[in-house]
Amino acid sequence: MNTSASPLTPDEWIIQLFSSRAAATGGVVRRKRSDIERYVGMDEFKHELCRRGYQAIENAGQVVIFCNQEPVRAVL
């Protein structure tokens, strides 16, 4: 669903995202929801999260991706 003029294909965008240092070390990365929708589409992104066993949360148009399989708990 790559509808932008980006030189990256959706697969390349996913690879680039999860190849970041933070992701590769089990950390956290953040992306705008609009970028995810533009470059890969939310359905494909969610599929990739499930495939990797990762979780993500969204707030104010930002998606925070936990690049590990640890539980995520809200802190109030």
PQR file of N, CA, C, O and H, with PARSE charges and radii, in Angstrom:
ATOM      1  N   MET A   1       0.825  -1.198   0.000 -0.4000 1.5000
ATOM      2  CA  MET A   1       0.000   0.000   0.000 -0.0000 2.0000
ATOM      3  C   MET A   1       0.862   1.251   0.000  0.5500 1.7000
ATOM      4  O   MET A   1       0.468   2.262   0.582 -0.5500 1.4000
ATOM      5  N   ASN A   2       1.981   1.213  -0.612 -0.4000 1.5000
ATOM      6  CA  ASN A   2       2.909   2.331  -0.678 -0.0000 2.0000
ATOM      7  C   ASN A   2       2.394   3.341  -1.697  0.5500 1.7000
ATOM      8  O   ASN A   2       2.590   3.171  -2.901 -0.5500 1.4000
ATOM      9  H   ASN A   2       2.301   0.392  -1.084  0.4000 1.0000
ATOM     10  N   THR A   3       1.729   4.405  -1.207 -0.4000 1.5000
ATOM     11  CA  THR A   3       1.132   5.391  -2.103 -0.0000 2.0000
ATOM     12  C   THR A   3       1.947   6.674  -2.159  0.5500 1.7000
ATOM     13  O   THR A   3       1.536   7.639  -2.804 -0.5500 1.4000
ATOM     14  H   THR A   3       1.571   4.544  -0.229  0.4000 1.0000
ATOM     15  N   SER A   4       3.100   6.698  -1.492 -0.4000 1.5000
ATOM     16  CA  SER A   4       3.923   7.901  -1.502 -0.0000 2.0000
ATOM     17  C   SER A   4       4.986   7.793  -2.582  0.5500 1.7000
ATOM     18  O   SER A   4       5.086   6.785  -3.282 -0.5500 1.4000
ATOM     19  H   SER A   4       3.434   5.914  -0.968  0.4000 1.0000
ATOM     20  N   ALA A   5       5.768   8.837  -2.701 -0.4000 1.5000
ATOM     21  CA  ALA A   5       6.875   8.836  -3.646 -0.0000 2.0000
ATOM     22  C   ALA A   5       8.138   8.282  -2.992  0.5500 1.7000
ATOM     23  O   ALA A   5       9.239   8.521  -3.487 -0.5500 1.4000
ATOM     24  H   ALA A   5       5.687   9.655  -2.132  0.4000 1.0000
ATOM     25  N   SER A   6       8.002   7.561  -1.908 -0.4000 1.5000
ATOM     26  CA  SER A   6       9.146   7.013  -1.193 -0.0000 2.0000
ATOM     27  C   SER A   6       9.896   6.018  -2.068  0.5500 1.7000
ATOM     28  O   SER A   6       9.287   5.231  -2.793 -0.5500 1.4000
ATOM     29  H   SER A   6       7.108   7.367  -1.506  0.4000 1.0000
ATOM     30  N   PRO A   7      11.218   6.059  -1.991 -0.5600 1.5000
ATOM     31  CA  PRO A   7      12.003   5.079  -2.748  0.2800 2.0000
ATOM     32  C   PRO A   7      11.963   3.689  -2.102  0.5500 1.7000
ATOM     33  O   PRO A   7      12.416   2.713  -2.701 -0.5500 1.4000
ATOM     34  N   LEU A   8      11.426   3.599  -0.892 -0.4000 1.5000
ATOM     35  CA  LEU A   8      11.359   2.317  -0.194 -0.0000 2.0000
ATOM     36  C   LEU A   8      10.064   1.583  -0.508  0.5500 1.7000
ATOM     37  O   LEU A   8       8.993   2.188  -0.549 -0.5500 1.4000
ATOM     38  H   LEU A   8      11.058   4.391  -0.405  0.4000 1.0000
ATOM     39  N   THR A   9      10.167   0.291  -0.728 -0.4000 1.5000
ATOM     40  CA  THR A   9       8.978  -0.536  -0.839 -0.0000 2.0000
ATOM     41  C   THR A   9       8.445  -0.774   0.574  0.5500 1.7000
ATOM     42  O   THR A   9       9.164  -0.533   1.544 -0.5500 1.4000
ATOM     43  H   THR A   9      11.038  -0.200  -0.695  0.4000 1.0000
ATOM     44  N   PRO A  10       7.208  -1.239   0.712 -0.5600 1.5000
ATOM     45  CA  PRO A  10       6.707  -1.560   2.052  0.2800 2.0000
ATOM     46  C   PRO A  10       7.607  -2.553   2.799  0.5500 1.7000
ATOM     47  O   PRO A  10       7.853  -2.386   3.994 -0.5500 1.4000
ATOM     48  N   ASP A  11       8.099  -3.582   2.104 -0.4000 1.5000
ATOM     49  CA  ASP A  11       8.995  -4.548   2.759 -0.0000 2.0000
ATOM     50  C   ASP A  11      10.286  -3.885   3.214  0.5500 1.7000
ATOM     51  O   ASP A  11      10.777  -4.172   4.306 -0.5500 1.4000
ATOM     52  H   ASP A  11       7.899  -3.718   1.133  0.4000 1.0000
ATOM     53  N   GLU A  12      10.839  -3.007   2.397 -0.4000 1.5000
ATOM     54  CA  GLU A  12      12.071  -2.309   2.768 -0.0000 2.0000
ATOM     55  C   GLU A  12      11.847  -1.394   3.967  0.5500 1.7000
ATOM     56  O   GLU A  12      12.717  -1.266   4.829 -0.5500 1.4000
ATOM     57  H   GLU A  12      10.440  -2.773   1.510  0.4000 1.0000
ATOM     58  N   TRP A  13      10.678  -0.757   4.021 -0.4000 1.5000
ATOM     59  CA  TRP A  13      10.365   0.130   5.144 -0.0000 2.0000
ATOM     60  C   TRP A  13      10.303  -0.670   6.439  0.5500 1.7000
ATOM     61  O   TRP A  13      10.840  -0.244   7.461 -0.5500 1.4000
ATOM     62  H   TRP A  13       9.971  -0.861   3.321  0.4000 1.0000
ATOM     63  N   ILE A  14       9.647  -1.831   6.396 -0.4000 1.5000
ATOM     64  CA  ILE A  14       9.565  -2.710   7.580 -0.0000 2.0000
ATOM     65  C   ILE A  14      10.955  -3.155   8.003  0.5500 1.7000
ATOM     66  O   ILE A  14      11.291  -3.114   9.187 -0.5500 1.4000
ATOM     67  H   ILE A  14       9.210  -2.177   5.566  0.4000 1.0000
ATOM     68  N   ILE A  15      11.767  -3.580   7.038 -0.4000 1.5000
ATOM     69  CA  ILE A  15      13.128  -4.028   7.351 -0.0000 2.0000
ATOM     70  C   ILE A  15      13.926  -2.889   7.981  0.5500 1.7000
ATOM     71  O   ILE A  15      14.634  -3.095   8.967 -0.5500 1.4000
ATOM     72  H   ILE A  15      11.495  -3.613   6.076  0.4000 1.0000
ATOM     73  N   GLN A  16      13.815  -1.702   7.419 -0.4000 1.5000
ATOM     74  CA  GLN A  16      14.532  -0.550   7.963 -0.0000 2.0000
ATOM     75  C   GLN A  16      14.075  -0.244   9.393  0.5500 1.7000
ATOM     76  O   GLN A  16      14.901   0.020  10.267 -0.5500 1.4000
ATOM     77  H   GLN A  16      13.240  -1.535   6.617  0.4000 1.0000
ATOM     78  N   LEU A  17      12.767  -0.280   9.627 -0.4000 1.5000
ATOM     79  CA  LEU A  17      12.232  -0.011  10.960 -0.0000 2.0000
ATOM     80  C   LEU A  17      12.793  -0.984  11.987  0.5500 1.7000
ATOM     81  O   LEU A  17      13.290  -0.569  13.034 -0.5500 1.4000
ATOM     82  H   LEU A  17      12.096  -0.495   8.917  0.4000 1.0000
ATOM     83  N   PHE A  18      12.714  -2.275  11.692 -0.4000 1.5000
ATOM     84  CA  PHE A  18      13.113  -3.278  12.670 -0.0000 2.0000
ATOM     85  C   PHE A  18      14.614  -3.576  12.647  0.5500 1.7000
ATOM     86  O   PHE A  18      15.087  -4.428  13.400 -0.5500 1.4000
ATOM     87  H   PHE A  18      12.310  -2.612  10.841  0.4000 1.0000
ATOM     88  N   SER A  19      15.361  -2.884  11.793 -0.4000 1.5000
ATOM     89  CA  SER A  19      16.817  -2.996  11.793 -0.0000 2.0000
ATOM     90  C   SER A  19      17.473  -1.868  12.588  0.5500 1.7000
ATOM     91  O   SER A  19      18.695  -1.836  12.735 -0.5500 1.4000
ATOM     92  H   SER A  19      14.977  -2.192  11.181  0.4000 1.0000
ATOM     93  N   SER A  20      16.670  -0.958  13.092 -0.4000 1.5000
ATOM     94  CA  SER A  20      17.243   0.137  13.883 -0.0000 2.0000
ATOM     95  C   SER A  20      17.927  -0.447  15.120  0.5500 1.7000
ATOM     96  O   SER A  20      17.598  -1.545  15.569 -0.5500 1.4000
ATOM     97  H   SER A  20      15.677  -0.984  12.972  0.4000 1.0000
ATOM     98  N   ARG A  21      18.866   0.295  15.650 -0.4000 1.5000
ATOM     99  CA  ARG A  21      19.597  -0.190  16.828 -0.0000 2.0000
ATOM    100  C   ARG A  21      18.657  -0.497  17.989  0.5500 1.7000
ATOM    101  O   ARG A  21      18.793  -1.530  18.644 -0.5500 1.4000
ATOM    102  H   ARG A  21      19.134   1.187  15.286  0.4000 1.0000
ATOM    103  N   ALA A  22      17.702   0.400  18.244 -0.4000 1.5000
ATOM    104  CA  ALA A  22      16.768   0.184  19.346 -0.0000 2.0000
ATOM    105  C   ALA A  22      15.966  -1.099  19.148  0.5500 1.7000
ATOM    106  O   ALA A  22      15.798  -1.884  20.080 -0.5500 1.4000
ATOM    107  H   ALA A  22      17.592   1.239  17.712  0.4000 1.0000
ATOM    108  N   ALA A  23      15.476  -1.304  17.937 -0.4000 1.5000
ATOM    109  CA  ALA A  23      14.681  -2.507  17.660 -0.0000 2.0000
ATOM    110  C   ALA A  23      15.539  -3.756  17.755  0.5500 1.7000
ATOM    111  O   ALA A  23      15.107  -4.767  18.310 -0.5500 1.4000
ATOM    112  H   ALA A  23      15.613  -0.665  17.179  0.4000 1.0000
ATOM    113  N   ALA A  24      16.740  -3.695  17.223 -0.4000 1.5000
ATOM    114  CA  ALA A  24      17.613  -4.869  17.202 -0.0000 2.0000
ATOM    115  C   ALA A  24      18.054  -5.297  18.590  0.5500 1.7000
ATOM    116  O   ALA A  24      18.424  -6.452  18.798 -0.5500 1.4000
ATOM    117  H   ALA A  24      17.091  -2.875  16.772  0.4000 1.0000
ATOM    118  N   THR A  25      18.016  -4.370  19.544 -0.4000 1.5000
ATOM    119  CA  THR A  25      18.427  -4.704  20.912 -0.0000 2.0000
ATOM    120  C   THR A  25      17.245  -4.888  21.850  0.5500 1.7000
ATOM    121  O   THR A  25      17.414  -4.895  23.069 -0.5500 1.4000
ATOM    122  H   THR A  25      17.715  -3.431  19.375  0.4000 1.0000
ATOM    123  N   GLY A  26      16.040  -5.038  21.286 -0.4000 1.5000
ATOM    124  CA  GLY A  26      14.854  -5.285  22.112 -0.0000 2.0000
ATOM    125  C   GLY A  26      14.277  -4.043  22.740  0.5500 1.7000
ATOM    126  O   GLY A  26      13.552  -4.125  23.732 -0.5500 1.4000
ATOM    127  H   GLY A  26      15.902  -5.033  20.296  0.4000 1.0000
ATOM    128  N   GLY A  27      14.586  -2.898  22.180 -0.4000 1.5000
ATOM    129  CA  GLY A  27      14.117  -1.635  22.734 -0.0000 2.0000
ATOM    130  C   GLY A  27      12.785  -1.186  22.172  0.5500 1.7000
ATOM    131  O   GLY A  27      11.948  -1.993  21.770 -0.5500 1.4000
ATOM    132  H   GLY A  27      15.175  -2.831  21.375  0.4000 1.0000
ATOM    133  N   VAL A  28      12.615   0.111  22.157 -0.4000 1.5000
ATOM    134  CA  VAL A  28      11.359   0.742  21.767 -0.0000 2.0000
ATOM    135  C   VAL A  28      11.625   1.699  20.608  0.5500 1.7000
ATOM    136  O   VAL A  28      12.613   2.433  20.618 -0.5500 1.4000
ATOM    137  H   VAL A  28      13.295   0.767  22.484  0.4000 1.0000
ATOM    138  N   VAL A  29      10.747   1.691  19.615 -0.4000 1.5000
ATOM    139  CA  VAL A  29      10.813   2.667  18.535 -0.0000 2.0000
ATOM    140  C   VAL A  29       9.447   3.325  18.392  0.5500 1.7000
ATOM    141  O   VAL A  29       8.425   2.774  18.800 -0.5500 1.4000
ATOM    142  H   VAL A  29       9.945   1.095  19.607  0.4000 1.0000
ATOM    143  N   ARG A  30       9.456   4.504  17.809 -0.4000 1.5000
ATOM    144  CA  ARG A  30       8.221   5.274  17.667 -0.0000 2.0000
ATOM    145  C   ARG A  30       8.110   5.751  16.232  0.5500 1.7000
ATOM    146  O   ARG A  30       9.094   6.175  15.627 -0.5500 1.4000
ATOM    147  H   ARG A  30      10.287   4.952  17.478  0.4000 1.0000
ATOM    148  N   ARG A  31       6.904   5.678  15.694 -0.4000 1.5000
ATOM    149  CA  ARG A  31       6.626   6.184  14.350 -0.0000 2.0000
ATOM    150  C   ARG A  31       5.249   6.846  14.344  0.5500 1.7000
ATOM    151  O   ARG A  31       4.380   6.504  15.146 -0.5500 1.4000
ATOM    152  H   ARG A  31       6.104   5.333  16.186  0.4000 1.0000
ATOM    153  N   LYS A  32       5.065   7.797  13.430 -0.4000 1.5000
ATOM    154  CA  LYS A  32       3.748   8.407  13.250 -0.0000 2.0000
ATOM    155  C   LYS A  32       2.821   7.380  12.615  0.5500 1.7000
ATOM    156  O   LYS A  32       3.214   6.641  11.713 -0.5500 1.4000
ATOM    157  H   LYS A  32       5.771   8.075  12.779  0.4000 1.0000
ATOM    158  N   ARG A  33       1.594   7.347  13.097 -0.4000 1.5000
ATOM    159  CA  ARG A  33       0.606   6.451  12.498 -0.0000 2.0000
ATOM    160  C   ARG A  33       0.431   6.759  11.011  0.5500 1.7000
ATOM    161  O   ARG A  33       0.299   5.850  10.192 -0.5500 1.4000
ATOM    162  H   ARG A  33       1.274   7.948  13.830  0.4000 1.0000
ATOM    163  N   SER A  34       0.431   8.041  10.674 -0.4000 1.5000
ATOM    164  CA  SER A  34       0.250   8.409   9.265 -0.0000 2.0000
ATOM    165  C   SER A  34       1.375   7.856   8.393  0.5500 1.7000
ATOM    166  O   SER A  34       1.133   7.492   7.243 -0.5500 1.4000
ATOM    167  H   SER A  34       0.537   8.780  11.340  0.4000 1.0000
ATOM    168  N   ASP A  35       2.600   7.787   8.916 -0.4000 1.5000
ATOM    169  CA  ASP A  35       3.710   7.201   8.155 -0.0000 2.0000
ATOM    170  C   ASP A  35       3.516   5.705   7.968  0.5500 1.7000
ATOM    171  O   ASP A  35       3.752   5.170   6.885 -0.5500 1.4000
ATOM    172  H   ASP A  35       2.797   8.083   9.851  0.4000 1.0000
ATOM    173  N   ILE A  36       3.086   5.036   9.026 -0.4000 1.5000
ATOM    174  CA  ILE A  36       2.831   3.590   8.926 -0.0000 2.0000
ATOM    175  C   ILE A  36       1.766   3.334   7.868  0.5500 1.7000
ATOM    176  O   ILE A  36       1.921   2.449   7.027 -0.5500 1.4000
ATOM    177  H   ILE A  36       2.893   5.471   9.906  0.4000 1.0000
ATOM    178  N   GLU A  37       0.687   4.108   7.911 -0.4000 1.5000
ATOM    179  CA  GLU A  37      -0.388   3.940   6.929 -0.0000 2.0000
ATOM    180  C   GLU A  37       0.110   4.244   5.518  0.5500 1.7000
ATOM    181  O   GLU A  37      -0.258   3.548   4.572 -0.5500 1.4000
ATOM    182  H   GLU A  37       0.561   4.827   8.595  0.4000 1.0000
ATOM    183  N   ARG A  38       0.929   5.258   5.367 -0.4000 1.5000
ATOM    184  CA  ARG A  38       1.422   5.670   4.055 -0.0000 2.0000
ATOM    185  C   ARG A  38       2.383   4.648   3.462  0.5500 1.7000
ATOM    186  O   ARG A  38       2.283   4.330   2.277 -0.5500 1.4000
ATOM    187  H   ARG A  38       1.229   5.824   6.136  0.4000 1.0000
ATOM    188  N   TYR A  39       3.299   4.135   4.252 -0.4000 1.5000
ATOM    189  CA  TYR A  39       4.363   3.288   3.713 -0.0000 2.0000
ATOM    190  C   TYR A  39       4.021   1.803   3.649  0.5500 1.7000
ATOM    191  O   TYR A  39       4.450   1.119   2.720 -0.5500 1.4000
ATOM    192  H   TYR A  39       3.379   4.393   5.214  0.4000 1.0000
ATOM    193  N   VAL A  40       3.254   1.285   4.623 -0.4000 1.5000
ATOM    194  CA  VAL A  40       2.961  -0.158   4.606 -0.0000 2.0000
ATOM    195  C   VAL A  40       1.502  -0.501   4.817  0.5500 1.7000
ATOM    196  O   VAL A  40       1.070  -1.588   4.434 -0.5500 1.4000
ATOM    197  H   VAL A  40       2.905   1.841   5.378  0.4000 1.0000
ATOM    198  N   GLY A  41       0.725   0.396   5.416 -0.4000 1.5000
ATOM    199  CA  GLY A  41      -0.667   0.095   5.748 -0.0000 2.0000
ATOM    200  C   GLY A  41      -0.751  -0.535   7.129  0.5500 1.7000
ATOM    201  O   GLY A  41       0.127  -1.304   7.520 -0.5500 1.4000
ATOM    202  H   GLY A  41       1.076   1.280   5.726  0.4000 1.0000
ATOM    203  N   MET A  42      -1.802  -0.211   7.864 -0.4000 1.5000
ATOM    204  CA  MET A  42      -1.940  -0.707   9.242 -0.0000 2.0000
ATOM    205  C   MET A  42      -2.118  -2.212   9.300  0.5500 1.7000
ATOM    206  O   MET A  42      -1.591  -2.851  10.210 -0.5500 1.4000
ATOM    207  H   MET A  42      -2.515   0.414   7.547  0.4000 1.0000
ATOM    208  N   ASP A  43      -2.844  -2.799   8.358 -0.4000 1.5000
ATOM    209  CA  ASP A  43      -3.050  -4.252   8.401 -0.0000 2.0000
ATOM    210  C   ASP A  43      -1.729  -4.996   8.266  0.5500 1.7000
ATOM    211  O   ASP A  43      -1.469  -5.935   9.018 -0.5500 1.4000
ATOM    212  H   ASP A  43      -3.273  -2.280   7.619  0.4000 1.0000
ATOM    213  N   GLU A  44      -0.899  -4.592   7.323 -0.4000 1.5000
ATOM    214  CA  GLU A  44       0.403  -5.235   7.133 -0.0000 2.0000
ATOM    215  C   GLU A  44       1.305  -4.992   8.343  0.5500 1.7000
ATOM    216  O   GLU A  44       2.031  -5.890   8.770 -0.5500 1.4000
ATOM    217  H   GLU A  44      -1.111  -3.830   6.712  0.4000 1.0000
ATOM    218  N   PHE A  45       1.259  -3.784   8.893 -0.4000 1.5000
ATOM    219  CA  PHE A  45       2.055  -3.463  10.079 -0.0000 2.0000
ATOM    220  C   PHE A  45       1.642  -4.346  11.258  0.5500 1.7000
ATOM    221  O   PHE A  45       2.496  -4.899  11.951 -0.5500 1.4000
ATOM    222  H   PHE A  45       0.670  -3.054   8.546  0.4000 1.0000
ATOM    223  N   LYS A  46       0.343  -4.475  11.483 -0.4000 1.5000
ATOM    224  CA  LYS A  46      -0.149  -5.327  12.574 -0.0000 2.0000
ATOM    225  C   LYS A  46       0.246  -6.788  12.356  0.5500 1.7000
ATOM    226  O   LYS A  46       0.602  -7.490  13.302 -0.5500 1.4000
ATOM    227  H   LYS A  46      -0.351  -4.026  10.921  0.4000 1.0000
ATOM    228  N   HIS A  47       0.180  -7.233  11.116 -0.4000 1.5000
ATOM    229  CA  HIS A  47       0.600  -8.596  10.792 -0.0000 2.0000
ATOM    230  C   HIS A  47       2.073  -8.800  11.159  0.5500 1.7000
ATOM    231  O   HIS A  47       2.444  -9.825  11.732 -0.5500 1.4000
ATOM    232  H   HIS A  47      -0.109  -6.662  10.348  0.4000 1.0000
ATOM    233  N   GLU A  48       2.895  -7.820  10.824 -0.4000 1.5000
ATOM    234  CA  GLU A  48       4.334  -7.921  11.126 -0.0000 2.0000
ATOM    235  C   GLU A  48       4.584  -7.905  12.631  0.5500 1.7000
ATOM    236  O   GLU A  48       5.459  -8.622  13.117 -0.5500 1.4000
ATOM    237  H   GLU A  48       2.593  -6.988  10.359  0.4000 1.0000
ATOM    238  N   LEU A  49       3.834  -7.106  13.368 -0.4000 1.5000
ATOM    239  CA  LEU A  49       3.962  -7.107  14.825 -0.0000 2.0000
ATOM    240  C   LEU A  49       3.643  -8.497  15.381  0.5500 1.7000
ATOM    241  O   LEU A  49       4.398  -9.037  16.189 -0.5500 1.4000
ATOM    242  H   LEU A  49       3.123  -6.524  12.973  0.4000 1.0000
ATOM    243  N   CYS A  50       2.532  -9.064  14.948 -0.4000 1.5000
ATOM    244  CA  CYS A  50       2.144 -10.408  15.408 -0.0000 2.0000
ATOM    245  C   CYS A  50       3.186 -11.444  15.031  0.5500 1.7000
ATOM    246  O   CYS A  50       3.528 -12.303  15.844 -0.5500 1.4000
ATOM    247  H   CYS A  50       1.919  -8.625  14.291  0.4000 1.0000
ATOM    248  N   ARG A  51       3.691 -11.376  13.819 -0.4000 1.5000
ATOM    249  CA  ARG A  51       4.686 -12.339  13.351 -0.0000 2.0000
ATOM    250  C   ARG A  51       5.936 -12.307  14.228  0.5500 1.7000
ATOM    251  O   ARG A  51       6.550 -13.343  14.480 -0.5500 1.4000
ATOM    252  H   ARG A  51       3.414 -10.679  13.158  0.4000 1.0000
ATOM    253  N   ARG A  52       6.304 -11.127  14.686 -0.4000 1.5000
ATOM    254  CA  ARG A  52       7.501 -10.973  15.506 -0.0000 2.0000
ATOM    255  C   ARG A  52       7.215 -11.145  16.998  0.5500 1.7000
ATOM    256  O   ARG A  52       8.144 -11.255  17.798 -0.5500 1.4000
ATOM    257  H   ARG A  52       5.805 -10.285  14.481  0.4000 1.0000
ATOM    258  N   GLY A  53       5.943 -11.167  17.374 -0.4000 1.5000
ATOM    259  CA  GLY A  53       5.595 -11.277  18.787 -0.0000 2.0000
ATOM    260  C   GLY A  53       5.753  -9.960  19.536  0.5500 1.7000
ATOM    261  O   GLY A  53       5.920  -9.953  20.756 -0.5500 1.4000
ATOM    262  H   GLY A  53       5.188 -11.077  16.724  0.4000 1.0000
ATOM    263  N   TYR A  54       5.701  -8.836  18.804 -0.4000 1.5000
ATOM    264  CA  TYR A  54       5.857  -7.516  19.396 -0.0000 2.0000
ATOM    265  C   TYR A  54       4.493  -6.910  19.700  0.5500 1.7000
ATOM    266  O   TYR A  54       3.463  -7.395  19.232 -0.5500 1.4000
ATOM    267  H   TYR A  54       5.565  -8.841  17.813  0.4000 1.0000
ATOM    268  N   GLN A  55       4.505  -5.847  20.489 -0.4000 1.5000
ATOM    269  CA  GLN A  55       3.293  -5.116  20.809 -0.0000 2.0000
ATOM    270  C   GLN A  55       3.515  -3.642  20.509  0.5500 1.7000
ATOM    271  O   GLN A  55       4.653  -3.182  20.424 -0.5500 1.4000
ATOM    272  H   GLN A  55       5.342  -5.453  20.870  0.4000 1.0000
ATOM    273  N   ALA A  56       2.425  -2.907  20.348 -0.4000 1.5000
ATOM    274  CA  ALA A  56       2.517  -1.465  20.116 -0.0000 2.0000
ATOM    275  C   ALA A  56       1.309  -0.798  20.748  0.5500 1.7000
ATOM    276  O   ALA A  56       0.253  -1.409  20.914 -0.5500 1.4000
ATOM    277  H   ALA A  56       1.500  -3.281  20.417  0.4000 1.0000
ATOM    278  N   ILE A  57       1.487   0.464  21.096 -0.4000 1.5000
ATOM    279  CA  ILE A  57       0.385   1.282  21.595 -0.0000 2.0000
ATOM    280  C   ILE A  57       0.368   2.572  20.791  0.5500 1.7000
ATOM    281  O   ILE A  57       1.377   2.969  20.208 -0.5500 1.4000
ATOM    282  H   ILE A  57       2.345   0.960  20.961  0.4000 1.0000
ATOM    283  N   GLU A  58      -0.786   3.216  20.769 -0.4000 1.5000
ATOM    284  CA  GLU A  58      -0.919   4.463  20.026 -0.0000 2.0000
ATOM    285  C   GLU A  58      -1.466   5.549  20.934  0.5500 1.7000
ATOM    286  O   GLU A  58      -2.350   5.309  21.756 -0.5500 1.4000
ATOM    287  H   GLU A  58      -1.605   2.893  21.243  0.4000 1.0000
ATOM    288  N   ASN A  59      -0.920   6.756  20.768 -0.4000 1.5000
ATOM    289  CA  ASN A  59      -1.418   7.920  21.479 -0.0000 2.0000
ATOM    290  C   ASN A  59      -1.127   9.143  20.632  0.5500 1.7000
ATOM    291  O   ASN A  59       0.002   9.341  20.183 -0.5500 1.4000
ATOM    292  H   ASN A  59      -0.201   6.950  20.100  0.4000 1.0000
ATOM    293  N   ALA A  60      -2.136   9.957  20.413 -0.4000 1.5000
ATOM    294  CA  ALA A  60      -1.998  11.229  19.704 -0.0000 2.0000
ATOM    295  C   ALA A  60      -1.289  11.081  18.356  0.5500 1.7000
ATOM    296  O   ALA A  60      -0.469  11.918  17.979 -0.5500 1.4000
ATOM    297  H   ALA A  60      -3.053   9.796  20.778  0.4000 1.0000
ATOM    298  N   GLY A  61      -1.615  10.008  17.642 -0.4000 1.5000
ATOM    299  CA  GLY A  61      -1.053   9.816  16.314 -0.0000 2.0000
ATOM    300  C   GLY A  61       0.340   9.216  16.291  0.5500 1.7000
ATOM    301  O   GLY A  61       0.924   9.053  15.220 -0.5500 1.4000
ATOM    302  H   GLY A  61      -2.280   9.328  17.948  0.4000 1.0000
ATOM    303  N   GLN A  62       0.883   8.883  17.458 -0.4000 1.5000
ATOM    304  CA  GLN A  62       2.200   8.261  17.555 -0.0000 2.0000
ATOM    305  C   GLN A  62       2.028   6.803  17.961  0.5500 1.7000
ATOM    306  O   GLN A  62       1.233   6.490  18.846 -0.5500 1.4000
ATOM    307  H   GLN A  62       0.408   9.016  18.329  0.4000 1.0000
ATOM    308  N   VAL A  63       2.773   5.917  17.314 -0.4000 1.5000
ATOM    309  CA  VAL A  63       2.734   4.496  17.638 -0.0000 2.0000
ATOM    310  C   VAL A  63       4.070   4.141  18.280  0.5500 1.7000
ATOM    311  O   VAL A  63       5.130   4.335  17.684 -0.5500 1.4000
ATOM    312  H   VAL A  63       3.419   6.172  16.595  0.4000 1.0000
ATOM    313  N   VAL A  64       4.005   3.623  19.491 -0.4000 1.5000
ATOM    314  CA  VAL A  64       5.195   3.191  20.221 -0.0000 2.0000
ATOM    315  C   VAL A  64       5.255   1.670  20.107  0.5500 1.7000
ATOM    316  O   VAL A  64       4.323   0.967  20.499 -0.5500 1.4000
ATOM    317  H   VAL A  64       3.145   3.465  19.975  0.4000 1.0000
ATOM    318  N   ILE A  65       6.358   1.178  19.569 -0.4000 1.5000
ATOM    319  CA  ILE A  65       6.512  -0.241  19.277 -0.0000 2.0000
ATOM    320  C   ILE A  65       7.519  -0.835  20.249  0.5500 1.7000
ATOM    321  O   ILE A  65       8.651  -0.361  20.347 -0.5500 1.4000
ATOM    322  H   ILE A  65       7.115   1.749  19.250  0.4000 1.0000
ATOM    323  N   PHE A  66       7.108  -1.865  20.961 -0.4000 1.5000
ATOM    324  CA  PHE A  66       7.972  -2.565  21.905 -0.0000 2.0000
ATOM    325  C   PHE A  66       8.566  -3.761  21.173  0.5500 1.7000
ATOM    326  O   PHE A  66       7.873  -4.739  20.893 -0.5500 1.4000
ATOM    327  H   PHE A  66       6.188  -2.250  20.882  0.4000 1.0000
ATOM    328  N   CYS A  67       9.845  -3.672  20.869 -0.4000 1.5000
ATOM    329  CA  CYS A  67      10.509  -4.664  20.024 -0.0000 2.0000
ATOM    330  C   CYS A  67      11.080  -5.809  20.856  0.5500 1.7000
ATOM    331  O   CYS A  67      12.262  -6.143  20.776 -0.5500 1.4000
ATOM    332  H   CYS A  67      10.408  -2.877  21.096  0.4000 1.0000
ATOM    333  N   ASN A  68      10.206  -6.387  21.646 -0.4000 1.5000
ATOM    334  CA  ASN A  68      10.535  -7.558  22.450 -0.0000 2.0000
ATOM    335  C   ASN A  68       9.227  -8.261  22.785  0.5500 1.7000
ATOM    336  O   ASN A  68       8.151  -7.780  22.430 -0.5500 1.4000
ATOM    337  H   ASN A  68       9.245  -6.116  21.711  0.4000 1.0000
ATOM    338  N   GLN A  69       9.317  -9.373  23.452 -0.4000 1.5000
ATOM    339  CA  GLN A  69       8.106 -10.137  23.752 -0.0000 2.0000
ATOM    340  C   GLN A  69       7.718 -10.059  25.224  0.5500 1.7000
ATOM    341  O   GLN A  69       6.961 -10.894  25.719 -0.5500 1.4000
ATOM    342  H   GLN A  69      10.191  -9.764  23.740  0.4000 1.0000
ATOM    343  N   GLU A  70       8.237  -9.060  25.915 -0.4000 1.5000
ATOM    344  CA  GLU A  70       7.901  -8.859  27.325 -0.0000 2.0000
ATOM    345  C   GLU A  70       6.516  -8.267  27.462  0.5500 1.7000
ATOM    346  O   GLU A  70       6.030  -7.617  26.537 -0.5500 1.4000
ATOM    347  H   GLU A  70       8.852  -8.381  25.513  0.4000 1.0000
ATOM    348  N   PRO A  71       5.854  -8.483  28.622 -0.5600 1.5000
ATOM    349  CA  PRO A  71       4.535  -7.895  28.839  0.2800 2.0000
ATOM    350  C   PRO A  71       4.616  -6.364  28.862  0.5500 1.7000
ATOM    351  O   PRO A  71       5.623  -5.791  29.277 -0.5500 1.4000
ATOM    352  N   VAL A  72       3.560  -5.725  28.419 -0.4000 1.5000
ATOM    353  CA  VAL A  72       3.445  -4.265  28.456 -0.0000 2.0000
ATOM    354  C   VAL A  72       2.370  -3.944  29.484  0.5500 1.7000
ATOM    355  O   VAL A  72       1.256  -4.463  29.418 -0.5500 1.4000
ATOM    356  H   VAL A  72       2.741  -6.190  28.082  0.4000 1.0000
ATOM    357  N   ARG A  73       2.718  -3.080  30.438 -0.4000 1.5000
ATOM    358  CA  ARG A  73       1.775  -2.683  31.484 -0.0000 2.0000
ATOM    359  C   ARG A  73       1.654  -1.158  31.500  0.5500 1.7000
ATOM    360  O   ARG A  73       2.646  -0.443  31.359 -0.5500 1.4000
ATOM    361  H   ARG A  73       3.623  -2.658  30.492  0.4000 1.0000
ATOM    362  N   ALA A  74       0.443  -0.682  31.672 -0.4000 1.5000
ATOM    363  CA  ALA A  74       0.210   0.758  31.780 -0.0000 2.0000
ATOM    364  C   ALA A  74       0.646   1.233  33.162  0.5500 1.7000
ATOM    365  O   ALA A  74       0.404   0.572  34.171 -0.5500 1.4000
ATOM    366  H   ALA A  74      -0.363  -1.263  31.787  0.4000 1.0000
ATOM    367  N   VAL A  75       1.285   2.378  33.180 -0.4000 1.5000
ATOM    368  CA  VAL A  75       1.683   3.001  34.452 -0.0000 2.0000
ATOM    369  C   VAL A  75       0.809   4.218  34.638  0.5500 1.7000
ATOM    370  O   VAL A  75       0.835   5.141  33.825 -0.5500 1.4000
ATOM    371  H   VAL A  75       1.482   2.915  32.360  0.4000 1.0000
ATOM    372  N   LEU A  76       0.035   4.222  35.707 -0.4000 1.5000
ATOM    373  CA  LEU A  76      -0.895   5.337  35.932 -0.0000 2.0000
ATOM    374  C   LEU A  76      -0.430   6.209  37.057  0.5500 1.7000
ATOM    375  O   LEU A  76      -1.089   7.195  37.386 -0.5500 1.4000
ATOM    376  H   LEU A  76       0.013   3.472  36.368  0.4000 1.0000
TER
END
